[in-house]
Amino acid sequence: MKKIISALLFSLLFIGCLDYTQYVTIDNDKNITVVAIVTMSKSLVELAAYSEGYEEGVPDYYYDDILRDMESEARSSYPRNFKFKQINNDNEVGLYINGILKAEDLTEDDSLLVPIRNGNKFMFTPFNYSEDTQDYSEYASMFSSMKVKLIVSKDYIPTITSCYISSYDDVKDVNVYDLKDAFLIEIPMFSGIDTPILYIEL
């Protein structure tokens, strides 16, 4: 079964059906709310299964295994007080994750979860990988067109003058859209930059 699930997930990544959206806001008491939604289309799961030779489609228990693996991975990446709700409907499967962080408790290590302010810019490091790793070489081509959608309220980041991914000697601009009361930032999952950091300048 694990072999089947691995083959399915490989195909799913290849056809780019993973959707990741994260929302960040802050209230007057300096409580930072983080909401993440990670989903994949069931129709594309079926397509991936068919391409792997499973012509009768995906049994329901395969989705249970996918959800179990997704939640296990997510729980190791988010604080213990965060809540996890599985999404499993006629159209998609995935996770709804939400929790609250205290602004005064944030450290640089929390830049994996939310943009952290340092002077006149924020720093966000959602991708913990290096170009030299085997995982990077295996998945870079598959993820090349995929983006993380980061929605940040203007209560948390009021203005953005510049937004880019940077590393030691490379810089790439990213798309930013003004949503009136928030900003939508599209971050490429694999940018071709080693150990990338997203910088948001005020």
trRosetta pair geometry for C-beta under 8 A, 3 or more apart (Angstrom, degrees):
i j d omega theta_ij theta_ji phi_ij phi_ji
1 4 5.6 -54 -155 33 38 112
1 5 6.3 35 151 -17 70 105
1 62 7.9 -154 -162 -103 98 76
1 65 6.7 -155 156 -96 118 164
2 5 5.7 -54 -146 38 34 111
2 6 6.2 35 155 -20 67 106
3 6 5.8 -54 -147 36 29 112
3 7 6.4 30 154 -19 63 107
4 7 5.8 -57 -151 36 30 110
4 8 6.3 29 153 -19 65 107
4 52 7.6 131 -147 128 68 145
4 54 7.3 75 -150 -63 113 140
4 62 7.1 -86 121 -118 120 116
5 8 5.7 -55 -148 36 31 112
5 9 6.3 28 157 -16 66 107
5 62 6.6 -179 -91 -153 85 86
5 65 5.3 -102 -93 122 141 131
5 66 6.5 -171 -146 -74 107 74
5 69 7.1 138 163 -18 140 151
6 9 5.9 -56 -145 39 29 108
6 10 6.3 34 154 -23 64 106
7 10 5.7 -53 -149 33 30 114
7 11 6.5 26 155 -15 63 106
7 52 4.8 113 143 -136 124 147
8 11 5.9 -60 -152 38 31 108
8 12 6.2 32 151 -23 67 107
8 45 6.6 31 -176 -156 117 81
8 48 5.3 101 -152 119 66 122
8 49 5.8 2 -110 -80 107 76
8 52 6.5 -95 -78 3 61 156
8 58 7.2 82 -123 -106 146 124
8 62 7.0 89 -12 179 170 127
8 66 7.5 -80 101 -82 132 120
9 12 5.4 -51 -143 35 34 115
9 13 6.4 35 157 -19 65 102
9 66 7.2 164 -75 -122 102 100
10 13 6.1 -56 -153 35 27 108
10 14 6.4 29 149 -23 62 109
11 14 5.4 -55 -149 34 34 116
11 15 6.4 14 160 -5 69 106
11 48 3.5 146 108 -154 124 104
11 49 7.8 -179 69 -49 150 33
11 51 5.7 158 -144 73 143 124
11 52 6.0 -116 -36 -46 148 110
12 15 6.4 -65 -146 44 28 95
12 17 5.4 -83 -164 50 81 107
12 18 6.5 87 143 -47 103 92
12 40 5.7 12 -170 -159 134 145
12 44 6.5 103 -128 127 80 105
12 45 6.4 1 -92 -99 119 65
12 48 5.0 -45 -62 -64 67 166
13 16 7.3 32 179 -75 35 39
13 18 6.5 1 -103 -11 62 126
13 139 6.5 -55 160 -138 146 101
13 142 4.7 48 135 150 98 139
13 143 6.8 -38 -175 -65 103 80
14 48 7.9 135 49 -118 101 109
14 142 4.9 -75 -97 -129 51 112
15 44 5.9 -163 101 -167 134 118
15 47 7.0 -32 34 100 179 124
15 48 6.4 -140 14 -78 132 99
16 142 7.4 -173 -67 174 75 72
16 143 7.9 138 -105 -117 85 38
16 145 5.8 -27 -108 79 151 108
16 146 5.4 -163 -139 -72 95 99
17 40 5.1 77 118 -155 98 86
17 41 4.8 -96 -172 29 122 99
17 44 3.8 175 -95 102 161 159
17 45 7.5 -141 98 -48 152 61
17 48 7.8 -122 20 -38 138 124
18 38 7.2 -9 -172 -169 92 88
18 39 7.7 162 -153 86 50 37
18 40 5.2 -30 -97 -88 59 98
18 146 6.6 22 68 -143 96 144
19 37 7.7 -15 113 115 95 91
19 38 7.2 166 85 -151 56 42
19 39 5.1 -13 59 63 103 83
19 40 7.1 165 14 -84 77 43
19 94 7.8 -53 61 -91 86 159
19 149 8.0 -5 -176 8 81 118
20 36 7.3 -13 -166 -169 82 97
20 37 7.6 166 -149 86 38 54
20 38 5.1 3 -107 -108 78 82
20 148 4.9 -42 96 -119 117 75
20 149 6.9 164 96 24 59 74
21 36 7.2 165 89 -152 50 51
21 37 4.9 -3 59 56 97 97
21 38 8.0 -171 28 -72 59 46
21 148 7.7 160 -94 -171 29 61
21 149 4.4 -19 -112 71 77 111
21 151 6.8 18 -176 -5 96 109
22 34 7.0 -14 -170 -168 100 87
22 35 7.0 162 -155 87 52 51
22 36 4.6 -12 -105 -103 85 82
22 37 7.8 -174 -77 22 43 62
22 126 7.9 -172 8 -105 157 145
22 148 6.7 4 8 175 108 106
22 149 7.2 163 25 88 60 59
22 150 5.3 -13 67 -113 98 66
22 151 7.0 -175 92 28 46 72
23 33 7.7 -12 111 113 93 93
23 34 7.3 155 82 -156 57 40
23 35 4.4 -3 54 58 104 101
23 36 7.7 -165 22 -72 65 40
23 151 4.5 -18 -107 72 75 107
23 152 7.8 175 -156 -78 48 33
23 153 7.7 54 -179 -35 88 89
23 182 7.9 -23 -144 -153 93 153
24 32 6.6 -7 -165 -175 91 101
24 33 7.3 163 -149 84 42 57
24 34 5.7 -3 -103 -105 77 71
24 35 8.0 -162 -67 27 39 67
24 114 5.1 129 -125 -131 142 103
24 115 7.0 167 79 19 166 89
24 150 7.3 -3 5 -172 110 90
24 151 7.3 167 23 89 64 57
24 152 5.0 -10 63 -114 102 73
24 153 6.8 -132 99 11 57 81
24 156 5.6 -76 125 54 97 175
25 32 7.3 169 87 -152 36 57
25 33 5.2 -6 60 54 85 101
25 152 7.6 156 -76 -163 55 46
25 153 3.7 45 -110 5 92 139
25 155 5.8 51 -163 57 84 118
25 156 5.7 -143 -135 -28 34 118
25 182 7.8 -65 -85 -101 101 115
26 30 6.4 -8 -174 -138 113 39
26 31 6.8 159 -152 78 63 40
26 32 4.9 -27 -96 -98 87 68
26 33 7.4 -177 -85 15 33 73
26 103 6.5 49 -137 -67 130 124
26 153 7.1 -157 19 68 65 120
26 155 5.2 -151 59 121 79 105
26 156 4.6 122 -1 -85 106 86
27 30 7.3 -78 72 -7 64 15
27 31 5.0 0 38 52 107 92
27 33 7.4 61 -24 -17 98 106
27 155 7.5 21 -89 148 27 152
30 102 6.7 49 119 -163 97 65
30 103 3.9 -93 179 23 103 126
30 104 6.4 58 133 -24 144 86
31 100 5.2 -14 -177 -166 105 119
31 101 7.6 144 -165 72 56 39
31 102 6.6 -37 -109 -101 60 56
31 103 7.5 -109 -73 -18 15 89
32 100 6.6 141 73 -161 50 60
32 101 4.4 -24 65 65 110 90
32 102 7.3 -170 16 -82 91 6
32 103 5.7 117 -33 -68 108 77
32 106 7.6 45 6 -61 150 125
32 114 6.1 1 160 -98 144 173
32 156 7.1 80 -126 -110 97 123
33 98 7.1 -4 -173 -166 90 98
33 99 7.7 172 -148 92 54 32
33 100 5.6 -28 -96 -101 61 77
34 82 7.6 -45 78 -112 112 118
34 97 7.8 -25 121 119 93 93
34 98 6.7 171 91 -146 57 51
34 99 5.6 -11 58 62 98 75
34 100 7.4 173 17 -91 78 26
34 101 6.5 41 -14 -5 117 107
34 113 6.1 -36 -115 169 165 103
34 114 6.0 -114 -88 -68 121 109
35 96 7.6 -19 -166 -171 91 81
35 97 7.1 151 -159 86 43 59
35 98 4.6 -4 -106 -102 74 95
36 78 7.9 -144 24 -83 138 136
36 95 7.6 12 106 105 94 100
36 96 7.8 160 86 -159 54 37
36 97 4.3 -8 59 61 97 110
36 98 7.5 -175 23 -72 62 51
37 87 7.7 52 -155 -30 90 150
37 94 6.9 65 177 125 69 135
37 95 7.4 -172 -145 92 41 56
37 96 5.6 -3 -107 -109 81 68
37 97 7.5 -164 -71 25 37 73
38 70 6.8 -168 101 -169 129 126
38 74 7.5 -162 26 -85 143 129
38 94 4.9 -162 102 -168 59 113
38 95 5.0 12 53 49 98 91
38 97 7.5 24 4 -1 100 112
39 87 5.9 -48 -101 85 103 146
39 92 4.5 25 -179 164 121 135
39 93 6.8 147 -152 77 74 31
39 94 3.3 -105 -99 -16 56 156
39 95 7.8 -159 -70 29 59 46
40 44 6.8 -108 171 73 88 114
40 45 6.3 96 126 -58 113 102
40 66 7.9 -89 48 164 133 142
40 92 6.4 161 78 -155 33 89
40 93 6.0 -23 60 63 84 81
40 94 6.0 142 8 -70 63 101
41 44 4.1 72 79 13 108 106
41 45 6.8 -164 99 -12 55 81
41 91 6.9 -50 -140 166 71 74
41 92 5.5 -53 -106 -100 39 88
42 45 5.1 -45 -147 31 40 118
42 46 6.5 44 152 -20 66 98
42 58 7.9 -138 -162 56 83 134
42 63 7.7 -8 -114 -97 104 129
42 90 7.2 -123 39 155 151 36
42 91 6.0 -176 21 170 109 21
42 92 5.8 -143 -19 -90 86 27
42 93 6.0 94 -75 -15 90 95
43 46 5.7 -49 -155 33 34 113
43 47 6.6 36 146 -19 63 104
43 91 7.5 -24 -17 -151 97 61
44 47 5.1 -44 -143 35 42 116
44 48 6.2 46 153 -21 67 100
45 48 5.7 -53 -149 36 30 111
45 49 6.4 32 151 -20 64 105
45 58 5.6 -37 136 -8 107 160
45 63 7.6 57 159 -89 166 91
45 66 7.9 -68 -127 -51 137 169
45 93 7.1 27 -40 22 153 123
46 49 5.6 -53 -148 35 31 113
46 50 6.4 34 153 -21 64 104
46 57 5.4 -20 -134 -135 99 88
46 58 5.9 -120 -93 2 63 105
47 50 5.7 -52 -149 34 31 112
47 51 6.5 30 153 -18 64 105
48 51 5.7 -55 -149 36 32 111
48 52 6.5 23 153 -13 64 109
49 52 5.8 -65 -152 41 32 106
49 54 4.2 -61 171 68 93 121
49 57 6.2 77 95 -155 144 33
49 58 4.7 -157 -54 -60 160 93
49 62 7.9 66 -94 136 134 169
50 53 7.8 112 -178 -18 30 8
50 54 6.5 -91 -82 70 32 66
50 55 6.1 64 -131 -109 77 47
50 57 7.5 -7 -63 -88 88 50
54 57 6.8 -100 132 48 99 5
54 58 6.9 71 120 -76 141 60
58 62 4.7 -103 -175 62 96 145
58 63 6.8 96 137 -44 122 85
59 62 5.3 113 65 -10 70 99
60 63 5.8 -52 -166 31 48 111
60 64 6.8 50 140 -20 72 101
61 64 5.0 -42 -151 31 49 120
61 65 6.5 52 150 -21 69 97
62 65 5.7 -52 -154 35 35 111
62 66 6.4 36 148 -19 66 104
63 66 5.5 -50 -145 36 36 113
63 67 6.2 36 155 -18 67 106
63 88 6.0 114 151 -134 131 117
63 93 5.1 -139 -151 -108 107 154
64 67 5.8 -56 -147 39 29 110
64 68 6.2 32 153 -23 64 107
65 68 5.6 -52 -145 34 31 114
65 69 6.4 28 157 -16 64 105
66 69 6.0 -59 -152 38 29 108
66 70 6.2 28 153 -19 65 109
66 93 6.2 66 95 126 130 141
67 70 5.6 -55 -143 38 32 112
67 71 6.1 27 160 -16 67 108
67 86 5.0 43 -164 -139 133 125
67 88 6.5 -39 -71 -66 146 120
67 93 6.2 -104 -67 177 98 110
67 94 7.8 -152 -108 -101 84 6
67 95 7.4 141 -146 -66 79 87
68 71 6.1 -57 -144 38 26 106
68 72 6.3 28 156 -21 62 109
69 72 5.8 -54 -145 35 29 113
69 73 6.4 27 157 -16 64 107
70 73 6.0 -61 -152 38 28 108
70 74 6.2 25 154 -18 65 111
70 94 6.9 -120 160 -146 165 48
70 95 5.5 -163 134 -30 121 121
71 74 5.5 -55 -142 39 33 111
71 75 6.1 35 159 -23 67 105
71 84 5.5 113 -140 159 101 147
71 86 6.7 -50 -63 -80 128 97
71 95 6.1 155 -84 -97 74 131
72 75 6.0 -53 -146 32 26 110
72 76 6.9 22 155 -15 59 106
73 76 6.1 -63 -159 35 31 109
73 77 6.7 17 150 -13 65 115
74 77 5.7 -71 -152 41 35 108
74 78 6.0 2 165 1 75 115
74 84 6.2 132 102 -113 132 131
74 95 5.8 -141 -34 127 165 171
74 97 6.0 -140 179 -81 136 141
75 78 6.6 -65 -127 47 28 91
75 84 6.6 -61 -73 -35 90 153
77 112 7.4 -131 -171 147 90 126
78 82 4.2 -50 144 39 126 157
78 84 8.0 149 58 -66 143 104
78 97 6.2 -161 -58 -175 166 135
78 99 6.5 146 173 8 121 146
78 113 7.0 104 -121 -110 71 116
79 82 5.3 115 67 -18 73 100
79 99 6.1 179 61 147 105 159
79 101 7.2 137 1 -88 151 93
79 113 7.7 6 -19 -90 97 157
81 99 5.6 121 102 -150 81 119
81 100 7.3 -60 118 51 126 73
82 97 5.9 19 166 -176 123 94
82 98 6.7 176 -157 92 83 27
82 99 3.2 -73 -104 -48 76 140
83 97 7.2 166 84 -151 51 49
83 98 5.7 -14 56 63 95 77
83 99 6.3 157 10 -72 67 81
84 95 6.0 -32 -160 -160 92 114
84 96 7.5 142 -160 76 43 53
84 97 5.5 -8 -105 -103 70 79
85 95 7.0 134 72 -161 47 61
85 96 4.4 -19 65 61 102 103
85 97 7.8 -167 26 -71 69 38
86 93 8.0 -16 180 -164 91 76
86 94 7.8 164 -161 93 55 31
86 95 6.2 -40 -109 -103 47 65
86 96 7.9 -108 -29 20 4 79
87 92 6.3 -5 132 106 119 95
87 93 6.2 157 97 -157 79 30
87 94 4.4 -5 56 62 120 74
87 95 6.3 -140 8 -65 95 14
87 96 5.9 99 -49 -25 107 92
88 93 5.2 25 -107 -119 70 83
89 92 6.3 19 53 49 89 64
89 93 8.0 -171 29 -76 52 53
101 105 6.8 -134 180 70 82 108
101 106 6.4 70 152 -76 125 93
101 110 6.8 123 -158 -157 154 141
101 113 7.0 125 -49 114 151 142
101 114 6.7 -142 41 0 151 142
102 105 4.2 67 76 9 103 112
102 106 7.4 -152 93 -32 57 74
103 106 5.9 -35 -161 -5 38 116
106 110 4.7 -103 -149 51 81 152
106 114 7.4 -75 -123 68 132 119
106 116 5.9 -178 159 -120 126 103
107 110 5.6 116 55 -5 58 98
107 116 7.8 -22 116 -130 23 149
108 111 5.9 -18 -178 -13 53 115
108 116 6.1 169 -120 108 45 163
108 118 7.8 41 -104 -72 98 124
108 123 7.7 1 -145 78 84 133
109 112 6.9 -21 165 2 58 106
110 113 5.2 -50 -173 38 73 109
110 114 6.2 -9 147 42 100 88
110 116 5.9 119 80 -73 89 123
111 114 7.3 -86 -122 74 34 46
111 115 7.0 26 -137 -134 78 29
111 116 4.4 -81 -80 6 89 118
111 123 5.2 -25 -131 109 141 90
111 124 5.7 -161 -173 -121 87 30
111 125 4.6 56 120 19 109 95
111 197 7.9 3 150 -142 140 97
112 125 5.7 -42 -82 85 56 86
112 126 6.3 107 -159 -110 52 41
112 128 6.8 -1 -118 -50 116 115
114 124 7.2 -82 151 -113 26 97
115 122 3.7 40 164 160 117 128
115 123 6.6 148 -156 65 71 26
115 124 4.2 -49 -92 -63 74 105
115 150 7.9 95 -37 172 110 143
115 152 6.6 -4 15 -105 132 145
115 156 7.7 117 60 145 109 119
115 157 6.7 11 79 -58 146 131
115 198 7.4 -80 -101 95 101 110
115 200 5.8 -8 -148 22 149 133
116 122 6.3 148 68 -158 28 76
116 123 5.4 -30 61 60 85 84
116 124 7.4 150 10 -77 68 54
117 121 7.5 160 -147 95 59 32
117 122 5.3 -43 -90 -96 56 77
118 121 6.2 -22 68 74 79 78
118 122 7.3 126 18 -117 72 27
118 123 5.7 13 10 -8 122 116
120 201 6.5 30 126 -156 90 77
120 202 5.0 -116 -177 42 76 107
121 199 5.4 -3 174 -170 134 95
121 200 6.2 153 -165 77 76 47
121 201 4.6 -34 -103 -100 100 61
121 202 6.5 -144 -84 -3 43 79
122 157 6.1 -68 -17 -100 150 123
122 199 7.3 149 77 -159 52 46
122 200 4.2 -9 55 58 102 106
122 202 7.8 93 -16 -47 87 89
123 197 5.9 -19 -159 180 97 115
123 198 7.2 139 -161 78 44 59
123 199 6.1 -15 -102 -102 67 66
123 200 7.8 -152 -64 22 26 78
124 150 7.2 52 165 -126 167 166
124 187 7.9 -104 104 -87 128 155
124 197 7.3 140 68 -171 44 64
124 198 4.1 -23 65 65 98 112
124 200 7.0 43 -5 -12 111 110
125 128 7.1 70 147 -75 100 73
125 196 7.7 168 -132 99 72 57
125 197 5.3 -32 -88 -115 92 76
125 198 7.2 -168 -73 21 40 78
126 148 6.2 -95 93 79 158 176
126 150 8.0 -159 -31 -74 147 125
126 187 7.0 101 40 108 131 156
126 198 7.5 14 8 2 93 125
127 189 6.8 141 -92 -163 133 57
127 190 8.0 163 -149 -85 155 51
127 196 6.0 26 64 55 123 100
129 133 5.8 -110 -166 40 86 139
129 135 6.1 -109 -134 90 125 117
129 136 5.3 150 157 -73 122 101
129 195 7.3 -159 85 -89 40 55
130 133 5.0 107 64 -17 82 100
130 136 6.3 -100 91 -31 41 146
130 194 5.6 25 -153 -159 71 90
130 195 5.4 -6 -98 -52 77 89
131 136 5.2 -155 -130 142 31 158
131 137 7.9 79 -177 -60 58 75
131 140 7.8 43 -129 -81 76 144
131 192 7.7 44 -99 -163 126 39
131 193 7.8 -132 -49 129 120 17
131 194 4.3 -76 2 -93 110 87
132 136 7.2 59 41 41 22 140
132 194 7.3 35 -14 -128 85 120
133 136 4.7 101 64 1 84 101
133 137 7.3 -159 95 -2 48 85
134 137 6.0 -60 -152 40 36 106
134 138 6.1 33 154 -21 70 111
135 138 5.8 -62 -147 38 29 111
135 139 6.1 -11 170 11 67 116
136 139 6.8 -83 -142 50 21 85
136 140 5.5 36 170 -51 67 109
136 190 7.3 142 -152 -130 79 117
137 140 6.3 -29 -122 5 22 116
139 142 5.2 -67 -157 46 59 112
139 143 5.3 37 153 -10 93 114
139 190 6.9 -180 115 -59 84 144
140 143 6.3 -70 -139 47 24 96
140 144 6.4 52 157 -65 62 89
140 190 4.5 177 -137 179 66 152
140 192 7.5 93 -166 -83 124 61
141 144 5.7 -22 -151 -22 31 120
142 146 7.9 7 130 -6 65 124
143 146 4.7 -71 -158 38 66 119
143 188 8.0 120 141 172 90 78
143 189 4.1 -89 172 91 121 126
143 190 4.3 104 91 -3 111 115
144 188 7.5 -3 -168 -171 41 118
144 190 5.6 -61 -87 75 51 111
146 188 7.3 107 82 -154 49 61
146 189 4.6 -1 91 6 100 128
146 190 7.6 55 53 14 92 85
147 186 4.5 -2 178 -173 147 91
147 187 6.0 137 -163 65 81 40
147 188 5.5 -49 -100 -92 78 43
147 189 6.6 -144 -99 -25 22 78
148 186 7.6 151 73 -158 46 45
148 187 4.5 -20 58 64 96 103
148 189 6.2 110 -27 -78 89 77
149 184 6.3 -21 -166 -163 94 97
149 185 7.6 144 -160 74 44 48
149 186 6.1 -17 -103 -103 66 68
149 187 7.9 -169 -75 22 20 78
150 184 7.4 143 79 -159 49 46
150 185 4.4 -21 67 63 102 100
150 186 7.8 -168 25 -76 76 21
150 187 6.0 41 -7 -9 114 117
150 198 7.9 126 11 133 161 170
151 179 7.2 -7 -143 16 103 155
151 182 5.4 31 180 153 90 137
151 183 7.2 172 -150 85 49 45
151 184 5.4 -17 -100 -101 78 69
151 185 7.7 -177 -78 21 30 71
152 156 5.4 -107 -177 77 92 122
152 157 4.9 22 137 26 133 118
152 182 6.1 164 83 -163 36 88
152 183 5.2 -11 59 56 90 93
152 185 6.8 17 3 -1 109 114
152 200 7.9 10 35 -134 166 170
153 156 5.1 91 66 8 80 98
153 157 7.7 132 81 33 42 68
153 181 6.4 -16 -147 143 82 83
153 182 4.7 -53 -104 -99 46 95
154 157 6.7 -73 -125 81 40 53
154 158 5.1 62 -177 -125 82 47
154 159 7.8 50 -143 -53 98 43
154 181 5.7 -118 16 -172 112 46
154 182 6.0 -131 -22 -88 77 36
154 183 7.1 104 -72 -21 77 86
155 158 7.6 38 -104 -78 12 76
157 160 6.4 41 145 -62 121 93
157 183 6.5 -57 85 23 117 129
157 200 6.1 -23 -145 135 151 143
157 202 7.4 -141 -162 -94 85 87
158 202 7.4 42 60 -139 85 105
159 202 5.5 80 75 -160 93 70
160 163 5.6 3 -178 -47 125 112
160 176 5.5 -129 111 -176 149 157
160 183 5.6 77 -8 -110 138 162
160 185 8.0 -177 -119 -78 166 113
160 200 5.7 -62 -122 -168 104 96
160 201 7.0 95 -158 69 61 54
160 202 7.2 -65 -101 -110 36 37
161 201 5.1 -64 63 104 92 99
161 202 6.4 37 5 127 103 22
162 199 7.7 -2 111 111 95 99
162 200 7.8 167 89 -156 55 36
162 201 4.1 13 55 43 93 124
163 173 7.1 82 85 -157 64 70
163 174 5.4 -75 124 60 101 94
163 176 4.8 110 28 -51 146 129
163 185 6.0 -128 180 -127 154 118
163 198 7.3 3 -172 -175 86 94
163 199 7.1 -176 -144 92 44 57
163 200 5.1 4 -110 -112 90 69
163 201 7.1 -145 -67 21 48 74
164 171 5.4 17 158 -174 137 94
164 172 6.2 164 -164 83 88 36
164 173 4.9 -53 -103 -101 93 47
164 174 6.2 163 -113 3 33 82
164 198 7.6 175 94 -148 29 57
164 199 5.7 -9 62 57 75 96
165 171 7.2 157 83 -155 51 48
165 172 4.9 -10 58 61 98 92
165 174 5.9 81 -22 -42 93 115
165 187 7.1 116 -69 -145 119 88
165 188 7.4 -81 -18 44 156 94
165 191 5.1 -74 103 -154 160 177
165 193 5.7 168 133 36 113 153
165 196 4.7 -4 -175 -168 113 122
165 197 7.0 150 -155 73 62 36
165 198 5.5 -35 -95 -94 72 63
165 199 7.7 158 -101 14 22 76
166 170 6.9 175 -147 91 54 55
166 171 4.7 -6 -103 -106 91 78
166 172 7.7 -178 -74 24 50 59
166 193 7.3 -133 -161 -174 13 154
166 196 7.2 123 58 -152 24 72
166 197 5.8 -36 66 65 74 88
166 199 5.8 1 15 -2 118 121
167 170 5.2 13 47 51 98 92
167 193 4.5 176 -13 174 125 105
167 194 5.2 119 -168 66 161 68
167 195 5.8 116 -127 73 113 73
167 196 5.7 -71 -60 -99 101 52
167 197 6.9 135 -86 13 55 84
168 194 7.1 -12 11 71 104 111
170 192 7.9 -108 155 110 157 85
170 193 5.0 -157 92 -117 128 102
170 194 7.9 103 31 24 129 77
172 188 7.9 -36 114 30 141 129
172 191 5.6 -171 52 -178 150 123
172 192 7.7 93 -42 60 152 98
172 193 6.4 -142 5 -40 118 132
174 185 6.2 54 118 -173 125 90
174 186 6.1 -163 175 77 99 65
174 187 5.8 -3 -147 -100 153 56
174 188 7.1 -147 -115 -3 105 83
174 198 7.0 -23 7 -132 152 104
175 185 7.2 157 90 -152 58 46
175 186 4.4 8 62 41 107 114
176 183 5.8 -15 -167 -173 98 115
176 184 7.2 151 -159 80 47 53
176 185 5.3 -11 -105 -101 77 76
176 186 7.9 -148 -72 17 35 74
177 183 6.9 146 73 -162 47 61
177 184 4.3 -11 57 58 103 104
177 185 7.9 -165 23 -69 69 35
177 186 7.8 51 -6 -19 104 100
178 183 6.3 -32 -104 -107 48 74
179 182 4.5 -16 67 69 118 81
179 183 6.6 179 15 -96 91 18
179 184 5.6 84 -37 -22 120 98
185 198 7.4 102 149 -174 142 142
185 200 7.3 -73 -89 -93 156 120
187 198 5.9 -52 -114 -84 128 140
188 191 4.6 120 82 -82 118 80
191 196 5.4 75 41 -78 130 158
193 196 4.3 86 89 -84 113 102
